[in-house]
Amino acid sequence: AFYENLINKIVKNSLENINLNSKREENNAFDDHNFLKYIFKSRKNFLCVISQIYIWFSIISIYFGISLNITNVSKLNPYLNYLLSAIAELIGYSFCLLNEKIKLKKIFLIFLTALSISCLLVAFIPQNDSNSIVIMIFAFTAKAVISTCFNSCFMYSLFFFPIRIRNTMVLLVSSIGRACSVIAPQINLLGDLIWQPL
């Protein structure tokens, strides 16, 4: 009888603690699930969200800009260019395996630097028959590197947000960034309208 009473008291106290903890968790969950409250809670959170939107916007614009214009890079058969583009993208996605061995921030920084160098070289190398292979190599390098950055961007964004609202925040910044995929086809027109006259 003594042990039964002791066990009943322990169970009763445990159930009361579980109920109190669950009520606290529900209140905290309500506060934590409000992603707008998280964004405007502090200046640091707001700047973090804005920087993530900028990163997504720029990576998506470059990714779709290169993908849609890759067939115009060289005077080869456009179908062959597209095949080489698919191979470059496959190589880029295989580079994402480096995320497990090297810190993601370093990988992201290295590949974004390589991307900017490749894109600038493609833009500033004079386009003639003797330079077409060099331009093509740098364009496909840029395609492989932007594929790595595009895929790594999902993992990179996860580390900036708390667990309770992580999915919502990554969805928010990626969907705002993906608005650029609507603008990306117009980027190719800038080459004819603005870049050529310069």
N, C-alpha and C positions, 0 to 999 in steps of 0.2 A: 504494500500500500504506500509506503514511504517513497519508493522509487517511481511508482506511477504518478504520485503527486509532483515529484521533482521533474519528471519528463513532461508532464502536462504544463507546468509553469514555464519550462524552457521552450516548449512548442508555442505556448501562448505569447511569450515575449518575442520570440522569433517572428511570429506572424504579425505582431504589432509593428516591429521594426521593418519588416518587408513592406507593410502597407504605408508606413511613413516614408520610406525610401522611394517607393513607387510614386507617391504623390509628389515628392520633391523632384523626381526625374521627369514626371509629366510637366511640372511647371518649368523646369529648366529646358526641357525639350521644346516647349512652346516658345520660349525665348530664343533658343538656338536655331529653331527651324525658320524663324523669320529672317530671311536672307537680306531683306531691305534694311532691317534694323542693324544687321551685321555690317552692311556696306557703309552706312552713315554713322556707325557707332564711334569711329575715330578717324582722324585724318589719314593715319597709316593704312587702315583697311580700305578707305576710299582710293588712295593712291595705288594700292596693290591691285585693286579691281581695274582701275583705269590702265595701269601698265599691262595687265594681262589682256585686256581688250585690244590695246595697241599691238602687242605681240601677235595675237591671233589675226588681227586685221592685216598686218604687214606680211605675215607668213602666208596667209591664204591668198593675198593679192599676188605675191611673187609666185606661189605654186601654180595658180591658175593662169597667170600671165605667161610663165614659161611653158606650161603644158599646152596651152592653146596656140602658142607661137613656135613651138619646136619644129614643126614641119617646114617653116619658112627660113630656118637658120642657114641651111646650105642648099646648093643647087642639085643635090642628090634627089633620087626618087622620094616623094613625100611618104610613101608607104614604108620604105626602108628607114627613113628618119623616124617614123612613128615606132617601128620595131626597135630601133636603137634607143628610143626614148623609154619604151617599156623595159628594156634590159637595164637602162640606167636607173629607172625607178626601183626595179627589183634589187639592184645593188645598193641603192639608198636605204631600202627597208632592211636589208641584211646588216647595214651599219648600225641599226638600232640595237643589235645584240651587244654592242659596246656599252650600252647603258647599264648592264649588269656588272661590268668590270671597272668602269671609270665613272666618276661622279657625273650625274646628269647635267649639272650646271656647266661643267668643263666641256662636255660633249656639245652641249647647246651653243656655247660661246665659240668653240673651235669651228663648228660647222656653219654658224652664221657668218663668221669672219671669212671662211673659204667661199661661202655663197656670195658675199659682197665683192670679193676679189674677182671671182669668175664672172659675175654679171658686169662689173666695170670693164673687164678685159674684153668681153663680147661687145660692149657698147663702143669702146674706143679703138679697137683694132680696125684699121681700114678694110672695108669689104671689097676684096678683089679675088681673082681666081687663085692667086698664090697663098692667100691667107685663109681660104675657105675651110681647110682641114683644121687649122688652129682654132678658128672660131667655133667649128663644130665640136671640137674636143672640150673647149671651155663651156659651151652651152650644155653638153651632156653631163659634164661635171657639175654644173649648176643644177641640173635636173636631179641628179643623184643626191646632191647635198640638200636641196630643198625638200626632197621626199623624206630624208632622215629628219629634218627639222619639223616637218609637218606631223610625222608620226610621233616624234618625241615631245611635241607640244602638249599632247594629252597628258603624258606623265609629268611634264614640268609644271603644268597648271595644278595638278593634284596637291602638290606640296605647299601651296599658298593658302589653302582654306581649311577651316576646322572640319573634322570628320562628319559632324551632323548635317552640315549644309554643303559638303564637298560636291556631291553630284549636281545639286542645283546651281552652284556657282560655276562649275566647269561648263555646264549646259548654257548658262547665261552668257559667259564671256565667249564661248565658241559660237553661239548663235548670233551674237552681235558681230563677232569677227567674220562670220560666214556671210554677212550682208555684203561683204566685199566680193564674194563670188558672183554677185549680180553685176558689180562694177568691172570685174576683171576682163570680160570680153572687150570693153571699151579701151582698156589699156593698150591693146595692140593698135588701135587707131591713132594713139598719140605718136607712134613711130612715124606714121605717114604725115600727120597734120603738124606736129611740132618739131620732132627730132630731125626729120629730113631737111627742112629749110635751114636749120642751124648748121 
